[in-house]
Amino acid sequence: METGINKDVNLIREVFNYSRKFRGATFVFKIDCALLEDPFFPSMVRDLALLHSNNINIVLIAGAKSKIDEVLELYGVNYDFESGVRISSDEAIQFIKMAAFDVSNRIMTLLSSQNINAVIGNWVRARSMGVINGRDYKKTGLVEKINVDLVKKVQSEGLIPILPCIGWSRVGTPYNISSNELARIASVQLGADKLFFLNSFSGLYVKDFAVPQSAHVAQDGRISRLGTVGARDFIKKNSKSDNPNMEYIELAIGACEGGVKRVHILDGRIDGVILKEIFSGLGSGIMIHSNIYESIRKMRLDDVTEVFGVMKPQIEQGILVPRTEDDLREKYGDYYIYEVDGAIHGCAAFHDFGEGVGEIAGIAVNQLYSHLGIGQKLVEYIIDDAVKMKFGRIFALTTQALDWFEQLGFREGTVEDLPSFKKENYNRQRNSKIVYRDI
């Protein structure tokens, strides 16, 4: 395995490969204003600027709860909460606007110091919450819609849009809105690939909760990943918990069910936390992902015939190494399958050769469903598992999919890059291309 400077070079290569993968994607970041006082916050802004400079579309949602509290207390304006929601009086709303735009301006100023232009806009249509159970919420509102066309126009001009926690009605009345809910709705309406909640999140640990079997747990006992089905089960199992982070799990489920692929809840006080979460296996928070991962599971013996049926056309075309149903039965524990409504549409295997090296093999997809990106989803799922199992390198042999693997962050290698067992048994007559990725 490579160490020292070579390992650093490989990490740099991985970052560039991921950058290519995410080019043109939209990431929404909701930033808790308490982080503005953290010593690492300027570094976070530099990292956001770096993502923007690499053609990732950034949208920032500026949370302002603690700043609003501070301003209202400074000016002696009384305020109250009902079921966790601030009651925004006619007197308070002007000071709430002041606080919300102050937070947004501070973020914009730091971006300017990185030569990144940003703009704060009134792109949020809101309406009054009205009277609920006899309580008048006054100038507290709900998000009605985002002016998506204007936000995207701002992005097309190379600017980062910043959305404060203020929305306006059709007649221009300002309302105080939830920045968390704004982040969820903005990520859905903008078709975001990722939504990030950055706050003082210190993690959810199995010792403190009832955890569904589908949860992925890090070695330190932290719950690191939940699908939306598992996340709903998690909330149900812990319905009596008063942990404030349960709200973020609910928001993440809503975002994923609205089309966002992944939601990351992170501790913004950790230096480089955004880049670590995106570009490495060193994530420190929890990821909630859309149900696409819920369609992937380990293969069972009774799946063998159906899986072989998916693989057979590609075996006959010479794309896959010849296999029989007996071969699959012998190695069924190595296989992952992609299943929808009880029907298997794809498969892939992960073979452990020791030495901290594993092989991804046997990738096959029913051609009727090839447009769904099932092969990529299977490979990404296997890579996630390989990271958690502390593999150092994964490789694959391919005759016709070199470009496809390179798009997934692999790079072309030679026979010398294979583990000893595979090196000795390499089929030179087949002459497969060798691709690998250090993780």
C-alpha positions in Angstrom: 0.0 0.0 0.0 1.1 3.6 -0.6 2.1 5.8 2.3 3.4 9.3 2.9 3.6 11.7 0.0 2.1 9.1 -2.5 -0.9 8.7 -0.3 -1.4 12.5 -0.2 -1.1 12.6 -4.0 -3.7 9.9 -4.3 -6.0 11.8 -2.0 -5.7 14.9 -4.2 -6.6 12.7 -7.2 -9.7 11.5 -5.4 -10.7 15.0 -4.6 -10.5 16.0 -8.3 -12.4 12.9 -9.4 -15.2 13.8 -6.9 -15.1 17.4 -8.2 -15.7 16.2 -11.7 -18.6 14.0 -10.4 -20.3 17.0 -8.7 -19.6 19.6 -11.3 -22.9 21.4 -12.0 -24.6 19.9 -8.9 -26.5 22.1 -6.4 -25.7 21.9 -2.7 -27.8 23.8 -0.2 -26.2 24.7 3.1 -28.1 25.9 6.2 -25.7 27.5 8.6 -26.5 28.1 12.2 -25.5 31.6 13.1 -23.9 30.5 16.4 -21.1 29.1 14.2 -20.2 32.6 13.1 -18.4 33.0 16.4 -16.5 29.7 16.0 -12.7 30.1 15.3 -13.0 27.7 12.4 -15.9 29.5 10.7 -13.6 31.5 8.3 -12.1 28.2 7.2 -15.6 26.9 6.5 -16.3 29.9 4.3 -13.1 29.2 2.4 -14.2 25.7 1.9 -17.6 26.9 0.5 -15.7 29.2 -1.8 -13.6 26.3 -3.0 -16.6 24.3 -3.8 -18.1 27.3 -5.7 -14.9 27.7 -7.6 -15.1 24.1 -8.7 -18.4 24.7 -10.4 -20.7 23.4 -7.7 -23.8 25.6 -7.3 -23.9 26.8 -3.7 -27.0 28.1 -2.0 -26.7 29.4 1.6 -29.5 29.6 4.1 -28.6 31.9 7.0 -30.0 30.8 10.3 -30.4 33.6 12.8 -32.1 32.4 15.9 -29.5 33.3 18.5 -28.8 36.6 16.8 -32.5 37.5 16.8 -32.6 36.7 20.5 -29.6 38.9 21.1 -31.1 41.9 19.1 -34.5 41.7 20.7 -33.0 41.6 24.2 -30.7 44.5 23.3 -33.6 46.7 22.3 -35.9 45.5 25.1 -38.5 43.9 22.8 -40.4 41.1 24.4 -40.8 37.8 22.6 -42.4 34.4 23.2 -42.4 30.9 21.8 -45.3 28.5 21.2 -44.4 24.9 20.5 -40.9 25.9 19.7 -42.0 28.6 17.2 -41.2 32.3 17.8 -44.2 34.6 18.0 -43.1 37.6 15.9 -45.0 40.8 17.0 -45.4 43.8 14.7 -42.8 45.6 16.9 -40.4 42.7 16.8 -40.4 42.0 13.1 -38.3 45.1 12.2 -35.6 43.9 14.7 -35.9 40.3 13.4 -35.2 41.6 9.9 -32.2 43.5 11.2 -30.7 40.5 12.9 -31.4 38.2 9.9 -29.8 40.5 7.4 -26.8 41.1 9.7 -26.0 37.4 9.8 -26.4 37.2 6.0 -24.1 40.2 5.5 -21.4 38.7 7.7 -21.4 35.6 5.6 -21.3 37.6 2.4 -18.4 39.7 3.7 -16.4 36.6 4.4 -17.1 35.3 1.0 -16.0 38.6 -0.5 -12.6 38.1 1.3 -12.3 34.9 -0.8 -13.0 36.8 -4.0 -16.4 35.2 -4.2 -19.4 37.3 -5.0 -22.6 36.7 -3.2 -26.0 38.4 -3.1 -28.8 38.5 -0.5 -32.2 38.4 -2.1 -35.9 38.5 -1.4 -36.7 35.3 -3.3 -38.9 33.7 -0.7 -42.7 34.0 -0.9 -44.3 33.6 2.5 -47.7 33.7 4.2 -48.9 34.2 7.7 -49.1 31.2 10.0 -52.3 32.8 11.3 -54.1 31.7 14.4 -53.5 28.2 15.7 -55.5 26.8 18.7 -56.4 30.4 19.6 -52.8 31.7 19.5 -52.0 34.5 16.9 -48.6 34.0 15.5 -48.6 37.5 14.1 -45.6 38.1 11.8 -44.4 34.6 11.9 -44.9 32.9 8.6 -44.6 29.8 6.4 -42.7 29.4 3.2 -45.0 29.4 0.3 -42.5 29.1 -2.6 -39.0 30.0 -3.7 -38.5 32.0 -6.9 -36.4 29.3 -8.4 -35.8 31.0 -11.8 -34.3 34.1 -10.1 -32.1 32.0 -7.8 -30.8 30.0 -10.8 -30.2 33.2 -12.8 -28.1 34.5 -9.9 -26.1 31.2 -9.9 -25.6 31.4 -13.7 -24.0 34.7 -13.2 -21.4 33.2 -10.9 -22.9 34.5 -7.6 -23.8 32.6 -4.5 -27.4 33.3 -3.4 -27.9 33.8 0.4 -31.4 33.4 1.7 -32.2 35.1 5.1 -34.9 33.7 7.4 -37.4 36.3 6.1 -40.1 35.8 3.5 -42.5 38.3 1.9 -46.2 38.0 1.1 -47.6 39.0 -2.3 -48.2 42.5 -1.0 -44.8 42.9 0.5 -45.5 42.0 4.2 -42.3 40.6 5.8 -42.6 37.4 7.9 -40.1 35.6 10.1 -39.8 32.0 8.8 -38.0 28.9 10.0 -34.5 28.7 8.4 -34.6 24.9 8.8 -37.8 24.6 7.0 -36.6 27.1 4.4 -33.6 24.9 3.8 -35.7 21.8 3.3 -38.1 23.6 0.9 -35.3 25.3 -1.0 -33.3 22.1 -1.5 -36.5 20.4 -2.9 -37.6 23.2 -5.2 -34.1 23.8 -6.5 -33.5 20.1 -7.2 -30.5 20.0 -4.9 -28.3 16.9 -4.9 -27.3 17.5 -1.3 -28.6 19.5 1.7 -26.3 20.2 4.6 -27.4 21.3 8.1 -24.3 22.8 9.8 -24.7 23.4 13.5 -23.3 22.3 16.9 -24.3 18.7 16.2 -22.3 16.3 18.3 -23.6 13.1 16.8 -26.2 10.5 17.6 -24.8 7.4 19.4 -26.3 3.9 19.7 -25.9 4.0 23.5 -28.4 6.8 23.7 -31.1 5.5 21.3 -33.1 2.5 20.0 -31.5 1.9 16.6 -33.1 0.2 13.6 -31.2 -2.7 12.1 -30.8 -0.9 8.8 -28.7 1.9 10.4 -25.0 2.0 9.6 -22.9 2.6 12.7 -19.3 3.8 12.8 -16.7 2.2 15.0 -17.1 4.8 17.7 -20.8 3.9 18.0 -22.0 6.9 16.1 -25.0 6.4 13.8 -23.5 7.4 10.5 -26.2 6.6 7.9 -29.9 6.0 7.7 -32.2 5.5 4.7 -35.5 7.3 4.9 -37.3 4.1 5.9 -34.8 3.5 8.6 -35.0 7.2 9.7 -38.7 7.0 10.1 -38.3 3.8 12.1 -35.6 5.6 14.2 -38.0 8.4 15.0 -40.8 6.0 15.9 -38.5 4.0 18.2 -37.4 7.2 20.0 -40.6 9.1 20.0 -40.1 10.2 23.6 -36.6 11.5 23.1 -36.2 15.2 23.7 -32.9 15.4 21.7 -33.1 18.6 19.6 -31.5 16.9 16.7 -34.6 14.8 16.1 -36.0 17.8 14.2 -33.2 17.5 11.7 -33.9 13.8 11.1 -37.6 14.8 10.3 -36.4 17.6 8.0 -34.0 15.3 6.2 -36.7 12.7 5.6 -38.9 15.4 4.1 -36.1 16.6 1.8 -35.2 13.1 0.6 -38.9 12.3 -0.1 -39.0 15.5 -2.1 -36.1 14.4 -4.4 -32.9 15.4 -2.6 -30.5 12.5 -2.8 -28.6 13.0 0.5 -28.9 15.1 3.6 -25.9 15.6 5.9 -26.2 16.8 9.5 -22.8 18.0 10.6 -20.9 19.6 13.4 -19.8 22.9 11.9 -17.3 23.4 14.7 -14.9 20.8 13.1 -12.3 22.2 10.8 -12.8 21.0 7.2 -16.0 19.1 8.1 -17.7 19.9 4.7 -14.8 18.7 2.6 -14.3 15.6 4.7 -17.9 14.7 4.4 -18.0 15.2 0.6 -14.6 14.0 -0.5 -13.6 11.2 2.0 -14.8 8.5 4.3 -14.0 10.7 7.3 -17.5 12.0 7.8 -18.3 13.0 11.4 -22.1 13.5 11.3 -25.0 11.5 10.0 -26.3 11.1 6.5 -29.9 10.5 5.6 -30.3 9.2 2.1 -33.2 8.7 -0.3 -34.9 5.4 -0.6 -32.7 4.4 -3.5 -30.3 2.7 -1.0 -33.3 0.9 0.5 -33.5 -1.0 -2.8 -30.0 -2.5 -2.3 -29.4 -5.5 -0.1 -27.1 -8.6 0.2 -27.9 -11.5 -2.1 -29.6 -14.6 -0.7 -29.4 -18.2 -2.0 -32.9 -18.1 -3.3 -31.9 -15.1 -5.5 -29.4 -17.1 -7.5 -31.5 -18.0 -10.5 -32.9 -14.5 -10.9 -29.5 -12.9 -10.5 -28.0 -15.3 -13.1 -30.8 -14.3 -15.5 -29.7 -10.6 -15.2 -26.1 -11.5 -15.7 -26.5 -14.0 -18.6 -26.9 -11.5 -21.5 -23.6 -9.8 -20.5 -21.9 -13.1 -20.0 -22.9 -14.1 -23.6 -21.7 -10.8 -24.9 -18.3 -11.4 -23.3 -18.7 -8.3 -21.1 -18.6 -10.4 -17.9 -16.4 -13.3 -17.1 -18.3 -16.6 -17.6 -20.1 -17.8 -14.5 -22.6 -20.5 -13.6 -25.4 -20.6 -11.1 -23.2 -22.9 -9.0 -20.5 -20.2 -9.1 -23.0 -17.7 -7.7 -24.2 -20.1 -5.0 -20.6 -20.6 -3.9 -20.0 -16.9 -3.6 -23.5 -15.6 -2.9 -22.4 -13.8 0.3 -20.2 -11.5 -1.8 -23.0 -10.2 -3.9 -25.3 -7.2 -3.6 -28.5 -6.9 -5.5 -30.7 -4.0 -6.5 -34.4 -4.9 -6.0 -37.6 -2.9 -6.8 -41.0 -4.3 -5.8 -39.5 -7.8 -5.4 -37.9 -7.9 -8.8 -34.0 -7.9 -9.1 -32.8 -5.4 -11.7 -29.0 -5.4 -11.0 -26.2 -7.0 -9.1 -22.5 -6.5 -8.2 -20.0 -8.4 -6.1 -17.3 -7.4 -3.7 -14.6 -10.0 -3.1 -12.1 -9.6 -0.2 -8.6 -10.7 -1.1 -7.0 -9.7 2.2 -4.2 -7.2 2.4 -6.9 -4.5 2.8 -7.8 -4.8 -0.9 -11.2 -5.8 -2.4 -12.5 -6.3 -5.9 -15.7 -5.0 -7.3 -16.9 -7.6 -9.9 -19.9 -9.0 -11.7 -21.7 -5.7 -12.2 -24.8 -6.4 -14.3 -28.0 -4.5 -14.9 -31.2 -5.5 -16.6 -31.0 -3.5 -19.9 -34.6 -2.3 -19.5 -33.5 -0.4 -16.4 -30.0 0.7 -17.5 -31.2 4.4 -17.6 -31.7 4.5 -13.9 -28.0 4.4 -13.0 -28.3 1.2 -11.0 -24.7 0.1 -11.7 -23.4 3.4 -10.3 -25.6 3.1 -7.2 -24.4 -0.4 -6.5 -20.8 0.6 -6.8 -21.3 3.7 -4.6 -23.0 1.5 -2.0 -20.2 -1.0 -2.0 -17.6 1.7 -1.7 -19.4 3.1 1.3 -19.3 -0.4 2.9 -15.6 -0.8 2.0 -14.8 2.5 3.7 -16.6 1.3 6.9 -14.8 -2.0 6.7 -11.5 -0.2 6.6 -10.3 -1.3 3.2 -7.5 0.7 1.8 -8.0 0.0 -1.9 -10.7 -1.4 -4.2 -10.1 -2.5 -7.8 -12.0 -3.9 -10.8 -11.2 -5.6 -14.1 -13.1 -4.4 -17.1 -13.0 -4.9 -20.9 -15.5 -2.2 -21.9 -16.2 0.2 -19.0 -13.0 2.0 -18.4 -14.5 5.5 -18.9 -17.4 4.6 -16.7 -15.2 3.6 -13.8 -13.0 6.7 -14.3 -16.2 8.8 -13.8 -16.7 7.1 -10.5 -13.3 8.1 -9.2 -11.2 5.1 -10.3 -7.9 5.4 -12.3 -6.3 3.0 -14.6 -3.5 0.8 -13.2 -1.4 -2.2 -14.2 -1.1 -5.8 -13.1 1.4 -4.6 -10.5 -1.4 -2.7 -8.7 -3.3 -6.0 -8.1 -3.1 -8.0 -4.8 -0.8 -11.0 -5.0 -3.5 -13.6 -5.5 -5.1 -11.8 -8.3 -1.8 -10.9 -9.9 -0.9 -14.6 -10.1 -4.3 -15.4 -11.6 -4.6 -12.5 -14.0 -6.0 -13.7 -17.4 -3.7 -12.1 -19.9 -5.6 -13.6 -22.8 -8.7 -11.7 -21.7 -6.5 -8.6 -21.3 -8.9 -6.7 -19.0 -8.2 -3.1 -18.1 -7.3 -2.7 -14.4 -8.9 0.2 -12.5 -8.4 1.0 -8.8 -9.3 3.5 -6.2 -7.6 4.1 -2.8 -10.2 4.9 -0.1 
